Amino acid sequence: MPTRIGRYTIRLDSTPSVIGFASVVGKKEGEGPLADWFDLVEEDSLFGEKTWEKAESRMQAMAFHLALQKANISRDAIDLIFAGDLLNQCIGSGYGHRGSQIPFAGLFGACSTMAESLALAAAFVDSGLAATTAAVTSSHFCTAERQFRYPLEYGGQRPPSAQWTVTGSGCTIISHAEAGPFIREITFGMINDLGISDINNMGAAMAPAAADTLLNYLHDTGANPAAFDMIVTGDLGQVGAELFVSLLKKENVLLPDNHRDCGMMIFDQLAQDVHSGGSGCGCSASVLCSAILGGVVKGSLKEVLFIATGALMSPLSVQQGETIPSIAHLIHLSSKREGQ
Amino acid sequence: MPTRIGRYTIRLDSTPSVIGFASVVGKKEGEGPLADWFDLVEEDSLFGEKTWEKAESRMQAMAFHLALQKANISRDAIDLIFAGDLLNQCIGSGYGHRGSQIPFAGLFGACSTMAESLALAAAFVDSGLAATTAAVTSSHFCTAERQFRYPLEYGGQRPPSAQWTVTGSGCTIISHAEAGPFIREITFGMINDLGISDINNMGAAMAPAAADTLLNYLHDTGANPAAFDMIVTGDLGQVGAELFVSLLKKENVLLPDNHRDCGMMIFDQLAQDVHSGGSGCGCSASVLCSAILGGVVKGSLKEVLFIATGALMSPLSVQQGETIPSIAHLIHLSSKREGQ
């Protein structure tokens, strides 16, 4: 049963568990620092399909099936799947789950989708709306690049603040179980827009949303940021991560060296030439569903705040002179059911 | 508190109420048969903005504010807003609620979004995840036409099976209250794809999803289709509506002349030259938030099944030779809290 705490946070009193999780990534991600954590590294950027969009759908379906396998349940056990992605009309998800025969709720949260889908999936299980749910998302470098920026063949120059869209997918299966990782609280974010209009500086556009949601969570719960082994943002990259920390400092919240960013964890920034870091729905999804949830299972992480951020603009809205609205949702993951 | 009935349906035992609803539409919709039901008919297709996309965002914000007014609550009372639309990266919603300072969950369900958002909004209230929620969506003829088909200036020919995208938005506010309309059950749909690839025949692509979800609801609850004053599909249009009825007949479910379709209700098909009828997220949204909920309030409708349908393709997926996956979600609306 859920309990609302403060204005923004929902405590999930039955503490739903992540009973299965899986990550599927591309070659470049498989050459990065998290290589050993991923369930599957696919060398072929087409995943055996004819187009990159079809490849992304297949990758999302693969992550879902692997997560089911690891949870040791059949797909019929899933009451509802929450999924979304970055592509126009979310075709990564729509086609990825076309044959699944499972009730489907489509989401659009841009790169915040892993947190949004997981929050909804956990909320449904906690409240008895569903017994078992799935949350899944993806991104693909080649589909995102040609949709949001330039044809790949063009070889456009990238400024230092630019990020590299991750080819990856992550899926979590949520239910009630004796073992964790447990989901203790969720905080849905509001849309922030501080007037950034540079599509090559998404980290700066998203940092205020991440700070805002974290401040709301800390205010609602009275939690001490030092109580968490890791406060991990979605894909702010280096530029956005620095801004995030300084925005918190302005509000007198000091993070004791426990802040990490999925966009900086997934690549070796210098060796892999990714400028400010990784991005895309698949960035926070594949990092969550590998090193983070894996760390909680192995005991190296006990208390984690996962804050995935999304930039809600489109190429057209930017062409029309609009700034970039952004959003961040938060999940408190814990190795324990109760207490800190 | 929710109770799961059968495989697909959730009974909302606390029967949340629609405490406010509002519809905003364009000039053409304001000249149709439902003219007197709409809260606001805007003659200017730009809604005072510089682009049609900004107009769509404004329209969605207007519907939300009108619904709040009619519910007689302030926006601070809203715990979570569920919103989405048809535009790439759902910019109608992202920009429409940018300044609202309300937690936001973005959805993509194409033209099923009104049912998807309302189902989630009602589920959150029933289960105590939220006290008060909002569900809102929109579409705009000019934004959809140039994104999905041709530039308006091109003046492309339209076959008889084509539908006309509605310029409209609908918003519902959900909470617990003594008076209805009440939301009794919800059924989330699965993605169907029977191989239709003609983007000018979306009704045919979506009809199987609508039939599938209705059959699941009837199977789960044991309800008799004759017990409803109206079984209303989202925007199948004339071609899709006929297919829907015949698909049900094949499964031995006969509808006793209580089937209506929002796409056929909103326009006078012949006088307004809209071929197979209206379509777009705003079609079922503006019809629900005018004649349907209005009819329940006035007592002319007592039991209604609202089944909004969505086609989950994109222009790119169709160019890549893909067929059109579709989905439908169902809401049982009632003037009474219990019994039939």
Interface residues (C-beta under 8 A of the other chain):
Chain A: M1 P2 T3 R4 Y8 I10 K50 T51 E53 K54 D79 L80 G84 L86 L87 N88 Q89 C90 I91 S93 G94 Y95 H97 R98 G99 S100 Q101 I102 P103 F104 A105 G106 L107 F108 G109 A110 E116 L120 A123 F124 S127 G128 L129 A130 A131 T187 F188 G189 M190 I191 D193 L312 M313 S314 P315 L316 S317 Q320 E322 P325 I327
Chain B: M1 P2 T3 R4 Y8 I10 K50 T51 E53 K54 D79 L80 G84 L86 L87 N88 Q89 C90 I91 S93 G94 Y95 H97 R98 G99 S100 Q101 I102 P103 F104 A105 G106 L107 F108 G109 A110 E116 L120 A123 F124 S127 G128 L129 A130 A131 T187 F188 G189 M190 I191 D193 L312 M313 S314 P315 L316 S317 Q320 E322 P325 I327
